Amino acid sequence: MDKSDAINIARVYAGLINNTFNPQQVILFGSYAKGT
């Protein structure tokens, strides 16, 4: 998995979370968030 795959998965997951919990923001933590 490369960075673009991780970001796409995070966007899909954030959309699902948004439908249920309506958060103000979703933050990606980890090596893909830092670009390493």
C-alpha positions in Angstrom: 0.0 0.0 0.0 1.3 3.4 -0.9 0.4 6.8 0.5 -2.4 7.5 -2.0 -4.0 4.1 -1.2 -3.9 5.0 2.5 -5.4 8.4 1.9 -8.2 7.0 -0.2 -9.0 4.4 2.5 -9.0 7.1 5.1 -11.4 9.2 3.0 -13.8 6.3 2.6 -13.6 5.5 6.4 -14.1 9.2 7.2 -17.2 9.3 5.1 -18.6 6.3 6.9 -17.8 7.8 10.3 -19.3 11.1 9.3 -22.6 9.4 8.4 -22.8 7.9 11.9 -21.2 10.3 14.3 -20.9 13.7 12.5 -17.5 14.6 13.8 -15.9 18.1 13.3 -12.8 16.5 11.8 -11.1 13.2 11.2 -7.3 13.0 11.7 -5.0 10.4 10.2 -2.2 9.3 12.5 0.8 7.2 11.6 3.6 6.9 9.1 1.4 7.6 6.1 0.2 10.8 7.7 3.8 11.9 8.2 4.8 10.8 4.8 7.4 8.3 5.9 
